Amino acid sequence: MENLLFRAAFWVCALATLCYGGGAIFSRRRLALAGRVAMVAVALAFSAFLIVRVAGAGRPPFSNLYESLLVFAWAMAVIVVSS
């Protein structure tokens, strides 16, 4: 389950990047809106991933660099969505 959530977050994040880039290059609001919707999905997928990770490990995800970077990626997704 963890792997599936991580892969979903990764690929949707890649899609969001393409949408934001296309919206900026071609001045298309619909692409930028699609990027925003994709980032909401990324934030939700990362949130679910972190919840599953914490439940499985039984501790907060700060014990190694991998987990810390996942929390950082989640925080960046939340910041992008909230801005």
CORCOR-V890728 format. One record per pair of residues at least 24 apart in sequence whose ideal C-beta (glycine too) atoms are under 6 Angstrom apart, sorted by the first residue. I is the first residue (numbers start at 1). J is the second residue. Records with the same first field share a line. If there is no record, write none. Layout:
I=J ; J
This chain:
1=52
2=52
5=45 ; 48 ; 49
6=49
8=45
9=42 ; 45 ; 46
12=38 ; 41 ; 42
13=42
39=80 ; 81
40=81
42=77
43=77 ; 78 ; 81
46=74 ; 77
50=74
